[in-house]
Amino acid sequence: MNGIGSVRELEKETDKKSPLHSMDGRIKLILLIFIIVYAVFSTQIVVMMFLEVYLLLLIYLSNVSFKTSLTRVLLLLPFGGFIIAFQPFIHPGNVIWAGVFGVQVTDAGIMWAALLMSRLIVALTSIVLLSSISPMQEVVQSFRKLGMPREFAMILSLMIRFLFMFYDELHRIMHAQKARCFDAFNKKLSYKWRMKQLGYTVAMMFLRAYEQGETIYLSMASRGYSDESKLYRDREEKIGTREYVFISATLLLVVSLQIFAMLYFYNWGIVGMHII
């Protein structure tokens, strides 16, 4: 429930005022994706550390709550962390621990897992930052202006709007269940019966989504919607001083990190070694 409720809290973060919030959406989107791509191709943990510090600095400048941002990163971390947890056991290298059934932990596997985890943290922090300083609709508009096909932009835009409707419907259903003293985690009730009730809830959500989709389509058609309609504000936004500063700072950081990675970071011990 908290994960779904954070959708509304996310929109509140995007309403704040800061230089990053008022920046052109295309610049924010391109540069944060650029940071993610650079992090994915980098092979040194120290590079990830500097990128993460830079992202945390941007979060501070954007007046976004550190606690909220950290919570969102931790909520998303298990999705990739589950795969990373197996790397010490399957990556070839020098065996540093051997257990039962032939299970082994290698030094290269631990280092590879640490690199993947640092990449994941940088990527998730970038995503959380982008979602905190850009309304969801602005992200869609930025993708569209950067050349995303109209059909994909329309689907993404409608999906975003459906998130809030989905939350409202689920919140209403869960309140109704709670009013009837239903608790899906109550172990005193039969597990099979609880799963059956949750199945009814999921089925009801699908039916509500289908009905709501039909209503939205009829509403759009009655207002003259067609496959040529544009679902974003078609206005030119000039790139100003804030955008140039953001571009310069990000590019300077990446270029500096790449130079130091090739010339100096290898002297930094484990965090500076190239992991391949």
C-alpha positions in Angstrom: 0.0 0.0 0.0 2.8 2.4 0.8 4.5 1.7 -2.6 1.2 2.6 -4.4 0.6 5.6 -2.2 4.0 7.0 -3.1 2.7 7.8 -6.5 0.7 10.7 -5.1 3.7 11.8 -3.0 5.8 11.7 -6.1 3.6 14.3 -7.8 3.9 16.5 -4.7 7.6 16.5 -5.1 7.4 17.7 -8.7 5.3 20.8 -7.6 8.3 22.2 -5.6 10.2 25.2 -6.9 13.9 25.0 -7.7 16.2 25.7 -10.7 16.1 22.0 -11.6 12.3 21.9 -11.5 11.9 24.8 -13.9 14.5 23.5 -16.4 13.6 22.2 -19.8 12.4 18.6 -19.5 14.4 17.4 -22.5 17.7 18.6 -21.0 16.9 16.8 -17.7 15.9 13.6 -19.5 18.9 13.5 -21.8 21.5 14.2 -19.2 20.2 11.8 -16.6 20.0 9.1 -19.1 23.5 10.0 -20.2 24.7 9.5 -16.6 23.0 6.1 -16.4 24.6 5.0 -19.7 28.0 6.2 -18.6 27.6 4.4 -15.3 26.7 1.1 -17.1 29.8 1.2 -19.2 32.2 2.3 -16.4 34.2 -0.5 -14.7 35.4 1.3 -11.6 33.5 1.6 -8.3 35.1 5.0 -7.6 33.5 6.5 -10.7 30.1 5.4 -9.3 30.9 7.0 -6.0 31.5 10.4 -7.7 28.4 10.1 -9.8 26.3 9.3 -6.8 27.7 12.3 -4.9 26.8 14.5 -7.9 23.3 13.1 -8.0 22.9 13.7 -4.3 24.1 17.3 -4.8 21.4 17.7 -7.5 18.8 16.3 -5.1 19.9 18.9 -2.5 19.7 21.7 -5.0 16.3 20.6 -6.1 14.9 20.8 -2.5 13.8 17.2 -2.8 13.7 15.3 0.5 16.7 13.0 1.0 14.6 10.7 3.2 11.9 10.3 0.5 14.5 9.8 -2.2 16.4 7.2 -0.2 13.1 5.4 0.6 12.3 5.1 -3.1 15.7 3.9 -4.0 15.5 1.2 -1.3 12.0 0.2 -2.5 13.4 -0.4 -6.0 16.7 -1.9 -5.0 15.4 -5.5 -4.5 14.3 -5.8 -8.1 17.9 -5.7 -9.3 19.6 -6.7 -6.0 18.0 -10.2 -6.2 20.1 -10.9 -9.4 23.2 -9.3 -8.0 23.1 -11.5 -4.9 23.9 -14.6 -7.0 27.0 -13.1 -8.6 29.6 -14.1 -5.9 28.5 -17.7 -6.4 28.4 -17.9 -10.2 31.2 -15.6 -11.3 34.6 -17.3 -12.0 37.6 -16.4 -10.0 39.7 -17.3 -7.0 37.7 -19.3 -4.4 37.6 -17.6 -1.0 34.9 -19.7 0.6 33.5 -23.1 -0.2 30.3 -24.5 1.3 28.1 -27.5 1.0 26.8 -28.9 -2.3 29.7 -27.3 -4.1 28.7 -23.7 -3.4 31.7 -21.4 -3.8 32.3 -17.7 -3.4 34.9 -16.1 -5.5 36.8 -12.8 -5.1 36.0 -11.7 -8.7 32.3 -12.5 -8.0 32.2 -10.3 -5.0 33.9 -7.4 -6.9 31.5 -7.9 -9.8 28.5 -7.8 -7.5 29.8 -4.6 -5.8 30.2 -3.0 -9.2 26.7 -4.0 -10.3 25.3 -2.8 -7.1 27.0 0.6 -7.4 25.7 0.8 -11.0 22.2 0.0 -9.9 22.3 2.6 -7.1 23.4 5.3 -9.5 20.7 4.3 -12.1 18.0 4.2 -9.5 19.1 7.6 -8.0 18.9 9.1 -11.4 15.5 7.8 -12.0 14.2 8.9 -8.6 15.7 12.4 -9.2 14.1 12.7 -12.7 10.7 11.6 -11.4 11.0 14.0 -8.5 11.9 17.1 -10.5 9.7 16.4 -13.6 6.0 15.7 -13.6 5.1 12.5 -15.3 3.3 14.3 -18.1 6.4 16.4 -18.7 8.5 13.3 -19.1 6.1 12.1 -21.8 6.2 15.4 -23.5 10.0 15.4 -23.5 10.1 11.9 -25.0 7.6 13.0 -27.7 9.6 16.2 -28.6 12.7 14.0 -28.8 11.1 11.9 -31.5 9.1 9.2 -29.7 6.3 7.9 -32.0 2.9 9.4 -31.4 1.3 6.1 -30.6 3.9 5.2 -27.9 3.6 8.7 -26.4 -0.2 8.3 -26.2 0.0 4.9 -24.6 2.6 6.1 -22.0 0.5 9.3 -21.3 -2.7 7.2 -20.7 -0.8 4.7 -18.6 0.5 7.5 -16.3 -3.0 8.8 -15.8 -4.3 5.3 -15.1 -1.8 4.9 -12.3 -3.7 7.5 -10.2 -7.1 6.1 -11.1 -5.8 2.6 -10.3 -4.6 3.8 -6.9 -8.0 5.5 -6.2 -9.9 2.3 -7.0 -7.6 0.0 -5.0 -7.7 2.4 -2.1 -11.6 2.4 -2.2 -11.7 -1.4 -2.4 -9.2 -1.9 0.5 -11.2 0.5 2.6 -14.4 -1.5 1.9 -12.6 -4.7 2.8 -11.2 -3.2 6.0 -14.6 -2.0 7.0 -15.7 -5.6 6.8 -12.8 -6.7 9.0 -10.9 -8.5 6.1 -7.2 -8.7 6.6 -5.1 -10.5 3.9 -2.3 -11.1 6.4 -4.5 -12.5 9.2 -3.1 -16.0 9.7 -6.2 -17.1 11.7 -8.1 -17.2 8.4 -7.7 -19.9 5.9 -4.8 -19.2 3.5 -6.9 -20.6 0.6 -9.8 -18.4 1.4 -7.6 -15.3 1.7 -6.1 -16.0 -1.7 -9.5 -16.4 -3.1 -10.6 -13.0 -1.8 -7.5 -11.4 -3.2 -8.2 -13.1 -6.5 -11.7 -11.5 -6.5 -10.0 -8.1 -5.8 -7.7 -8.4 -8.7 -10.5 -9.5 -11.0 -12.6 -6.5 -9.9 -9.7 -4.2 -10.6 -9.4 -5.6 -14.2 -13.2 -5.1 -14.7 -13.0 -1.5 -13.3 -10.0 -0.8 -15.5 -11.9 -2.1 -18.6 -15.0 0.0 -17.8 -12.9 3.1 -17.1 -11.1 2.6 -20.4 -14.3 2.5 -22.3 -15.5 5.6 -20.6 -12.3 7.5 -21.3 -12.3 6.4 -25.0 -15.9 7.6 -25.4 -15.1 10.9 -23.7 -12.0 11.4 -26.0 -14.0 10.5 -29.1 -16.8 12.9 -28.2 -14.1 15.7 -28.0 -12.8 15.0 -31.5 -9.9 12.7 -30.7 -8.3 11.0 -33.7 -4.9 9.3 -34.4 -3.6 12.7 -35.5 -4.4 14.4 -32.2 -1.5 15.6 -30.1 -1.5 14.8 -26.4 1.2 17.3 -25.3 1.6 21.1 -25.3 3.2 22.0 -28.6 5.2 25.0 -27.6 8.9 25.8 -28.0 10.9 26.1 -24.9 14.1 28.1 -25.1 17.3 26.7 -23.5 18.4 29.3 -20.9 21.3 29.8 -18.5 20.2 27.1 -16.1 20.2 24.5 -18.9 23.7 25.5 -20.1 25.0 25.3 -16.5 23.5 21.9 -16.0 24.9 20.6 -19.3 28.4 22.1 -18.7 28.6 20.7 -15.1 27.5 17.2 -16.2 29.7 17.0 -19.2 32.7 18.4 -17.2 32.1 15.8 -14.5 31.9 12.9 -16.9 35.0 14.0 -18.9 37.0 14.6 -15.7 36.0 11.2 -14.3 37.0 9.4 -17.6 40.4 11.1 -17.6 41.0 10.3 -13.9 39.8 6.7 -14.6 42.4 6.2 -17.3 45.3 8.0 -15.5 44.9 8.1 -11.7 42.1 6.0 -10.2 44.0 2.7 -10.6 46.1 3.8 -7.7 43.0 4.0 -5.4 43.1 0.3 -4.5 40.0 -1.9 -4.8 37.6 1.0 -5.6 39.9 2.2 -8.4 40.6 -1.1 -10.1 39.0 -2.0 -13.4 36.4 -4.8 -12.9 35.7 -6.9 -16.0 
